[in-house]
């Protein structure tokens, strides 16, 4: 068994699609703006797990997303090969970080705001 698709609740799937593709560098797997449907994939694994940018119009989803955000908790973790280089690239693109690359017991982490209602953790192990 493997993970084929996972999701992250976003304020607006169309705006999230722009951020996730134009800024983060993910690739389009499915994009149907008329249906508010956007699925992206890693350029490193285009046949890998898809990430559904899911509308958070469900009250339960909205409460969950907002709760994570208010507590400063990341909604998802993205692995990177070189966290310092990725941090600099995203920072230069105007991405707001709440935590700069920091050494941990298991590697390095940084946290940024995806501008779509979520904090995202980058991890380098």
C-alpha positions as CSV (number, residue, x, y, z in Angstrom):
1,X,0.0,0.0,0.0
2,X,1.2,3.5,-0.8
3,X,-0.1,7.0,-0.4
4,X,-1.5,8.2,-3.8
5,X,-3.1,11.4,-2.8
6,X,-3.1,13.6,0.3
7,X,-4.6,17.0,0.8
8,X,-4.1,20.3,2.5
9,X,-7.0,22.7,3.2
10,X,-6.5,26.1,1.7
11,X,-8.4,29.4,1.7
12,X,-8.7,29.5,-2.1
13,X,-7.6,26.6,-4.3
14,X,-6.9,28.8,-7.3
15,X,-4.6,31.2,-5.4
16,X,-3.0,28.2,-3.7
17,X,-2.3,26.6,-7.1
18,X,-0.5,29.8,-8.2
19,X,1.6,29.8,-5.0
20,X,2.4,26.1,-5.0
21,X,3.4,26.1,-8.7
22,X,4.9,29.5,-9.3
23,X,6.6,30.0,-5.9
24,X,7.2,26.5,-4.5
25,X,7.8,24.9,-7.8
26,X,5.3,22.0,-7.7
27,X,3.9,20.8,-11.0
28,X,0.3,20.7,-12.2
29,X,-1.3,17.2,-12.1
30,X,-5.0,18.4,-12.3
31,X,-6.2,21.9,-12.6
32,X,-9.9,22.7,-13.1
33,X,-10.4,26.2,-11.8
34,X,-14.2,26.1,-12.7
35,X,-14.5,23.2,-10.2
36,X,-12.1,24.7,-7.6
37,X,-10.0,21.5,-8.1
38,X,-6.2,21.7,-8.0
39,X,-3.8,18.8,-7.5
40,X,0.0,19.3,-7.7
41,X,3.0,17.0,-7.6
42,X,6.6,17.3,-6.8
43,X,8.8,17.9,-9.8
44,X,11.2,15.4,-8.3
45,X,8.5,12.7,-8.3
46,X,5.9,13.6,-11.0
47,X,4.4,10.1,-10.7
48,X,4.5,10.3,-6.9
49,X,1.9,11.4,-4.3
50,X,-0.4,14.1,-5.4
51,X,-1.3,17.0,-3.1
52,X,-4.9,18.2,-3.3
53,X,-5.3,21.9,-2.6
54,X,-8.6,21.4,-0.9
55,X,-11.1,24.2,-0.3
56,X,-11.7,24.7,3.4
57,X,-15.4,25.7,3.0
58,X,-16.5,22.9,5.2
59,X,-16.9,24.3,8.8
60,X,-15.0,21.4,10.3
61,X,-12.1,21.8,7.9
62,X,-12.1,25.6,8.4
63,X,-12.0,25.2,12.2
64,X,-9.2,22.6,12.0
65,X,-7.1,24.8,9.5
66,X,-7.6,27.9,11.6
67,X,-6.8,26.1,14.8
68,X,-3.5,24.8,13.5
69,X,-2.6,28.3,12.2
70,X,-3.5,30.1,15.4
71,X,-1.2,27.7,17.3
72,X,1.6,28.1,14.8
73,X,1.6,24.5,13.8
74,X,2.5,23.3,10.3
75,X,-0.2,21.6,8.3
76,X,2.2,19.5,6.3
77,X,6.0,18.8,6.0
78,X,7.9,19.0,2.8
79,X,11.3,17.3,2.5
80,X,14.2,19.2,0.9
81,X,17.7,18.3,0.0
82,X,19.3,21.6,0.9
83,X,17.3,23.6,3.4
84,X,19.6,26.7,3.4
85,X,19.4,27.0,-0.4
86,X,15.6,26.4,-0.4
87,X,15.2,28.9,2.4
88,X,17.1,31.6,0.5
89,X,15.2,30.9,-2.7
90,X,11.8,31.2,-1.1
91,X,12.8,34.2,1.1
92,X,14.0,36.0,-2.1
93,X,10.6,35.2,-3.7
94,X,8.9,37.0,-0.8
95,X,7.8,34.0,1.3
96,X,7.3,34.8,5.0
97,X,9.1,32.5,7.4
98,X,8.2,32.1,11.0
99,X,11.2,29.9,11.7
100,X,14.5,30.1,9.9
101,X,16.5,26.9,9.2
102,X,17.2,25.4,12.6
103,X,19.2,22.3,13.6
104,X,17.2,19.7,15.5
105,X,17.9,16.2,16.9
106,X,16.9,14.7,13.6
107,X,18.1,17.2,11.0
108,X,17.1,20.7,10.1
109,X,13.7,22.4,9.9
110,X,12.2,25.8,8.8
111,X,8.6,27.0,8.8
112,X,6.9,29.3,6.4
113,X,3.5,30.8,5.7
114,X,2.0,29.5,2.4
115,X,-0.2,32.6,2.1
116,X,-3.2,30.3,1.8
117,X,-4.0,29.8,5.5
118,X,-1.3,27.3,6.5
119,X,2.2,27.0,8.0
120,X,4.4,24.6,6.1
121,X,7.5,22.9,7.6
122,X,10.5,22.2,5.4
123,X,12.7,19.4,6.7
124,X,16.2,18.2,5.8
125,X,17.3,14.9,7.4
